[in-house]
Amino acid sequence: MKLSLCRCGGTRTASGCDRCKPHRSQSGKTTAERGYDHKWRMLSERYRAENPLCEACQNADKVTPATEVHHIIPALESEYHRLDRNNLMALCRQCHLEIEGLKRAGSAR
């Protein structure tokens, strides 16, 4: 089996580079297939630049950098709200995990 170096720095095999392959979620869909395409990435970057602090932490009188953008109404539930700025929240990783965990726990009931 021949190995070579990919332009991303990963190891390329006959089946491609593990780093560059589209990442699939547990649902088997890539991020682009789940609605997180180029338009989303650009909007997310712009939104974080304009809202550099975690909105949930700010509500609790804490100052934490925002590292992620959250859809209030999930992108999969509403294509209309997927790129709607009024449907977004800038969050730190911890707050995003907590919100997503609460949402999943609520839907499991």
C-alpha positions in Angstrom: 0.0 0.0 0.0 1.5 3.3 -1.1 1.3 6.2 1.3 1.9 9.9 0.4 1.5 13.2 2.1 -1.7 15.2 1.4 -1.6 19.0 1.0 -3.4 19.3 4.3 -0.5 17.5 6.1 -2.4 14.2 6.5 -1.5 10.8 5.1 -3.1 10.0 1.8 -3.9 6.4 0.9 -5.6 4.8 -2.1 -9.0 5.7 -0.5 -8.0 9.3 0.1 -7.0 11.4 3.0 -8.8 10.8 6.3 -8.4 14.5 7.2 -9.9 15.7 3.9 -12.8 13.2 3.6 -16.2 14.7 4.3 -16.9 14.0 8.0 -20.1 12.2 8.6 -22.3 12.4 11.7 -24.1 9.5 13.4 -26.9 10.1 10.9 -24.5 9.2 8.1 -24.7 12.7 6.5 -21.9 15.1 5.9 -21.9 18.5 7.4 -22.8 20.0 4.0 -25.7 17.5 3.7 -27.0 18.6 7.1 -27.1 22.3 5.9 -23.7 23.5 7.0 -22.3 24.5 3.6 -20.1 27.4 2.4 -23.0 29.9 2.9 -23.4 28.8 6.5 -19.6 28.9 7.2 -19.4 32.4 5.9 -22.4 33.6 7.9 -21.1 31.9 11.0 -17.7 33.6 10.7 -19.3 37.0 10.1 -21.7 36.5 13.0 -18.9 35.5 15.4 -16.8 38.5 14.3 -19.8 40.8 15.1 -20.6 38.9 18.3 -17.3 37.9 19.8 -18.7 37.0 23.2 -20.8 34.1 24.3 -24.4 35.4 24.5 -25.4 32.8 27.2 -22.4 33.7 29.4 -23.2 37.4 29.0 -26.7 36.8 30.3 -25.1 35.2 33.4 -22.7 38.3 33.8 -19.7 36.3 32.6 -17.3 37.2 29.8 -16.3 34.2 27.6 -15.2 34.3 23.9 -17.8 32.8 21.5 -16.3 30.0 19.4 -19.5 28.6 17.9 -22.8 29.8 16.4 -26.0 28.0 17.5 -29.3 27.8 15.5 -32.2 28.6 17.9 -34.6 26.8 15.6 -32.5 23.8 14.3 -31.4 24.1 10.7 -32.9 20.7 9.9 -36.3 21.7 11.2 -36.6 24.9 9.2 -34.7 25.6 5.9 -36.2 29.2 6.1 -34.4 29.9 9.4 -31.1 28.2 8.5 -29.4 31.4 7.3 -31.6 33.9 9.3 -29.4 36.0 11.6 -32.3 36.4 14.0 -32.2 32.6 14.6 -28.5 32.6 15.7 -26.6 32.8 19.0 -22.9 33.2 19.5 -21.8 30.7 22.1 -18.8 29.2 23.8 -18.3 25.5 23.4 -19.5 24.7 26.9 -22.8 26.6 26.5 -23.4 25.1 23.1 -22.9 21.6 24.5 -25.3 22.4 27.4 -28.0 23.8 25.1 -27.8 21.0 22.6 -27.8 18.4 25.5 -30.9 20.0 27.0 -32.6 20.1 23.6 -31.8 16.4 23.0 -32.9 15.4 26.5 -36.2 17.3 26.0 -36.9 15.6 22.7 -36.2 12.1 24.1 -39.1 12.5 26.5 
